[in-house]
Amino acid sequence: MHDLSILAIIWTSVFFASFIAHRTRLTPVLWYLFLGSTLVNLGMLPTQMPIFILNFAELGIITIMFALGFEEDTSNFLKSIKRSWGIAVFGALTPFAVAYSATFYFWGDKHIALLCGLAMASTTVSLSMVSLKTEGLSHTPAATGIMTSAVLDNIASLALMVILIPIAVGEATFSLHSLLLIAGKALGFFLIVSFMGIWLFPVNAGWVKRVPIIRHFNLKLMLAMGRGEYSILALLLIALLVGLLADFFGFHPAIGAYMAGLIIKREYFDYHHDQKIDFHDQAKQMINNIAFAWVGPVFFVTLGTKLIFDADLFLQVLPYSLILFVGMFIGQIVSAGLAARTIGHFDKPTSLLIGFGMLGRAELAFVVLEIAYVQHNIVSLEGFYTLMLTAFLLNLSVPICIRWWKTHYLPT
């Protein structure tokens, strides 16, 4: 099948999912996942996506995260770190403990249990943030808390990956050097992004204006090129470059894209004063259209294709998956919710919404599964399907829970 034919099928399913979502009043993300799984099991989509679709899907999650960061207030994000560190810590340790304990009980192998715990430790923010945006909750304290916690959670999970994967595959033992290395990378990445946001983009002010070569760079002038015709290209280029920078430092590009969106300020769009046009709002609408209407949904449909139905294997792993799902569901909501309430001092409705928003599992979980199952063959086929089905159920529960809790949630 031609790569473009696959893209055509995916885009058709996006139209269909959006129509069903409107009729059922459920978030489209739920239907993207469902249709992705349905189409791959019907043979209409391949089980192994071509590299073009995989890269297109990754571009989708990059644009989604950039759009979410572009809408966020930077000061709110920074203030939220003080309230969200506990959510990230306990929201990761509890799922790790639940997954480790359950899988060690199932298969009695500490290496398998270690990798399963690591796969289930990190949450995905993309699914939660898109679900919150669909329900009109993307600018609430809960959304900022979820985003900040997930970023911190992913950094911690990457540190654990560096340390634990070599141990699990028998290639190394615990190393303080590895821990210091990942901490140094995280610090280096955030320092570079901070430099871009504080000094480089507003280069007409501060000491950077005296530095040769880069002193001629000014983001405001760049966005104003051709009466603003190239502003979207400039924004997407920044998102991609910072995403690649994050990848260079060992983080998911989506994290970099979100940080890029955070450091783009409204004041950079104050050009052509003779026109009564809000160029910032115009750019935001175009970015949102790209992210949530035609590029971003490809990521979720592709994510849905990860679950291939095999009747015998499905029945074999279903009890394991349900036990693990229930343990993860309760453990994640309780740990993240209690941390949000006691450490972050969020109110009860917001704390529970944060717990729901931390349920999803995607990017880093599948990276660990690929290493454990494909590269090193440590996790068995049954274990692989158990974790895949558990992650799928957790992802499905995110938009459903957020939609249900919306009627009870009163942001403060």
N, C-alpha and C positions, 0 to 999 in steps of 0.2 A: 504494500500500500504506500502511495506517495505521501511524503511528509505533509504536504499541503492538504491532502485529502483528510489526514488525521486532524489537522487544525480546523478544517471545515466542519468535521463531525463534532469536535469539541465546542466550537462556536455555536453550532446549531443547538447543542445541549444547553449552552448558556442561555440562549433565548428561551428554550423550553423551561429551564429551571426558574428563570425570572418570572415567567408566566404563572407557573405553579406556585411560586412563592407569593405572588400577588393574590392569588386565589385562596391560598391556605393561610396567609398572613404569617408565614414563617420566614426566617431569614433565607436568602438565596443560597448561602454557603451550605446549608444542610442538603439542599437539592443538588448542588454541584457535586458534593461528595457521593450522594446516592446515585446520581446518573453516571458518574465516573465508574463506580463499582458495577452498575448494571450493564453498561456498554462493554466493559472489558470481559464480563462473564458471558455476554451474548456473542462475543467474537467480533464486535463492531469496532473495538479498539484493541491494539496489540498489547500483549502482556509486558513486552519490553518496548518502552517508548524510544523512538529515535532520538539522537542527541539534539536535533533541532527543537523538538518539542520539550525536552528536558531543560534546555537553555531558555526557551521561551517561557516556560513555567517559572524558572528562577528569576527571569526578568520581571515576571508578573508579581512575585512576592517582593522584589526590590521596589517596584513602583508603588505597591500597596503600602509598604512601610514608610517610604518617602512621603507619600500623601498624608499618612497619619501624623508623621513628624512635622510636616509642613503646616498642619492645622493646629498643632499643639503649641502652647505658650511655654517658651524655654524656662522662664522663671518658675512656673508651676512644676515642671519636670525636676528641676534641681532641688526645689523645696521638698518634693516627694521622696527623694532618696533617703532623707532622714527618717521618714515614716515607713519606708518600704523594705529596708534591709532585713527586718525580721520575717517579713512575708517570704522573701527570697530564700532565706536560710531554712526556716522550718517548712516552707512549701516545697523544698527540694529534698530535705533529709527524710521526711516522713514517707513520700512515695518511694524513695530509694529503699528504706527499711521494709516497707510493705512488699515491694516487688522482690527484694532479696529473700525475705523470709518465705514468701509463697512459693517462689520457684525453687528454692533449696528444698522445701518440703515436697514439691512435685517430683524433682529429678535427682535430688541428693548430691549435686555437684556444685561446689563452692565457686568454681570458675564461671559456670553457666549463670549461677545466681548473681555473681558480681556484675556480669555484663547486663543481665536483665534488669538489675537494680539501677545501673547506670543509664540504660536506655529509657527507663521510666522516670528518672529524676528530673529531667529538664522539661519545662513547659514550652508550648509554642504561643507566641503572642499574636501572630497574624490572624488566626481563626477567631480568637476572642475579640480583637480590636475591630475586625470587620463585622462580627455579630453585634457588637456594641454600637457601631456606626449605623447599622441597619435599623436598630431599635431607637436611634436618636440619643444614645447614651455615651457617645465618644468624647464628649467634653466634660464628663462628670469626674469627681474625685476618684471614683472607682476605676475609671479607664486609665487615669494617670498612674494610680497605684499599681494596676496590673502591668502596664507597660514598663514602669521603672523596675518592678520586682522581676519581671521576665528578663530584662536586660541583665540585671545582677545575677539572676538564676542561671542564665546562659553562660556568663563569665565563670561562675563557680563550676558549672557542668563541664566546661571546656578544661578547667584546671583538673577536675577529676578524671576526664578522659585521658589527659596527658599522663597522669599518675597511674590510673588503674588498668587501662587497656594493656600496656606492656606487662603488667603483673598477671593479668588474667590469661594472656596468651603465652605466658612463660618466658617472655623475652627480657624481663628486667624485674628489679625489686624497687621498693619505694625509694625515691630520690628527692632530697631537699632541693637539689639543683633544678629538677623539673618543676617543682612548685614555684621556686623563685623566678624561673624563666617565664611561666605563664603570667605571673603577677607583673613582671616587667613588661611583657607584651601588652597587657591590658592598660597599664599606666601609660606606655608609649602611645598607644592608639588614641586614648582620650586626651592626651596632651596635644597631639597633632590636630585633632578635631577642635579642641578648645582654641588653639592658635588660629585656626581658620576662622572660627566664629568671632573671636574677640579682636584680632588684629588684621588678618589678611583680607577678609571681605570688606570691612569698612576701612580700607587702606589709606583713605585720605585723612585719617586722624591717627595720632599715636606715633610711636617710634618707627613703625614699619615703613612709613612714607619716606624715610631716609635710606632705606635699603635698596641698592641697585637692582635693576630688572623688575623685581616684584612690586616696586613702588608705583609702577605704571599700571598695575592691575587694579581694577575697581569693579566690583560685582554690579553696582548700580549702572555703570556705563555699559557693561556687558549685557545686562538685561534690556537696556534701552536701545540696543542696536536695531537699525531698521524699523524704528518706531515701535519696538517691542515685538517684532515678528519672530525673533529668535529666542525669546525669553523661555519658552517651554523646552527648546533644545538645550539651552544653557542649564536649566534646572535639572533635566534628566541626565545631562552629562555629569553634573555635580553629584547627583545621587549615585550614578554608576561608578564614578571615580572613588568616592568615599566608600562605597560598597566593596570595590576591589581592594582598597586600603585595609578595610576590615578583614577581608579574606587573606591578605598578605600577613596580617598579625594573628591569623588562626581563628577568627570569628566568622560567623555566618554573614554574608554580604548584606542581608536584610537589616542587621543591627547597624551597620554603617550607613545604610540608606536612611534609616530612621534618624540617626544622629545628624545626617546632612540636612534633613528637613527641619530639625530643631534649630539649626543655626542660620536659616534663611529668615530674615526679618522683613516686616512690612515696609520699613523705611527704604529698602532697596528698590521698591517699585514706585517711588515718588518721582516720576519723570513725566515730561510732556504735560506740564501744568495747564496748558491751554485747552486740553481735552477733558471733558467731564466723564472720565472713565476710571473706575477703580481697577487698576491693572493687577493689584494683588488678588482681588476677588476673581477677576477674569482668569488669572493663572491657576488659582486654586480649583476653579470649576473644570478647567481643561485637564489638570493633573488628576482630579477625581474621576473624570470620565475615562481616562486611560487606565487608571488603577483598578476601578471597580466595575467597569462595564465591558472591557474587551481584552485587556492583557492580564490583569490580576486573576479573573475567574479561571484561566487556564491552569493556574497552580492548583486550585482546589479540585478541579475535575481530574487532573493528573494524580493528585493525592488519593482520590477515590479509587483509582485503578490499582492501587496497591493490594486490595483485598480480592484475591481470586478464589472463587467458590469451588471446593472439592467436597462432595457430600460425605464421603467416608472420613476424610481428615477433619472436616468441619465438626462432625459429631464427636470425634475423638477429642478434639481440643476445646470444644464448647464449655464443658464443666470447668476446666482450668481457666479459660478466659473469663467466664462469668465470676468465678471466685476472685480472680485478680482484679477484674473491673470493679466489683463491689468494694473490695479493700482499698483500691486506688481512689475510687469516687469518694468514699467516706473520709479516708485519710487526708486526701488533698483539700477537700472543703473544710474539714475541721482544723487542720494545721494552718492553712493559709488564712482562714477566717478568724481563728483565735489570735494569730499573730497580728493581723490587721487591727483587731479590736484592742488587744492589750499593749502591743508595742507601737503600732501606728496610730492608735487612738482614733480610728475611724468609727462611725456609728454602726449599729448592728446591721441595718439593711445594706450599707456599703460594704461592710466586712463580708457578709454572705455573698454579695455579688462578686467581690474579689475572689472568694473561694471558687465560685462557679467559673470565673474567667481564667483560673489557673489550671483547669482540667485538661486542656488540649495537649496533645503530643504529636510532634511532627518532625521538624528538620533534624535536630540533634539525635532524636530517638532513632530515626531511620539511618543516620550515619553510623551509630553504634551497631544497629542490627546488620548493616551491610558489612561492617568489619567482622562482627562475630559469626555471621552465617556464611557470607560469600567468601571473604578473604581467608579466614582461619578455620572455618567449619567447626567452631566450638559449640555453637547452639544448634540443636537438631532441627529437622524440618518441623516437628511438632512444637518445639519451643518457639521457632520463628513465627509460625501461624498463631500461636497463643498470644504472643506479644503484638502481632499485627492486628488481630481481632480485638484485643484489649484497647489498643491505641485507636482503632476505628470507632469503637463504642464510646470511648472518652471524647473523641472529636465530635461525634454525633450529639453527645449530651451537652456540649457547650452552647450551641445556639438554642437548643430546646430549653435548657435551664435559664438562660438569660432572658429568653422570650417570656417564660413563665414568671420569673421573678420581677420583670419590669413592672407588672401591675402592683407589686408590693413595695417597689423601691422609690424612695423619696430622697434624692440627692441633697446634701447639705453643703 
